[in-house]
Amino acid sequence: LLASSAASDVYKRQIVSCANTYHLFCVPTVRMEDMETLFACEEDFRIQVNNIRHVAVLFDTLLGRSCIQAHWQSILERGRFLVSKDGKRFVTASSLSTALSAARIRPTSVVYAIRTMIGRLP
């Protein structure tokens, strides 16, 4: 999932910090290992999404910084890495796309904050 040039510890720490600050996932604390495993697309890794719009914005912003591959939505869907908030289904590329569209149409303060936080990456 990560683009070839983007995997520095600074990037990883900032992504983990963003995930924890804005409660992107349904875990008490996202660890560096969680994000490394997700971005490495390790088989059988699953993480429950707390707010799909915010997660979609995170990935879209990373794409805008050329940190991840352009087809991130389909990679996440095929690997079944993201689980819905209710834990009953996997997040699809379509739902990520819809969530991202909604976040672009009606951005919230959290959307702006995620974009700003990730935008500060070197």
Salt bridges, closest charged atoms under 4 A:
GLU33 OE1 - ARG31 NH1 3.76
ASP34 OD1 - ARG31 NH2 2.88
GLU36 OE2 - LYS12 NZ 3.46
ASP60 OD1 - ARG104 NH2 2.99
ASP60 OD2 - ARG115 NH2 3.07
ASP86 OD2 - ARG89 NH1 2.75
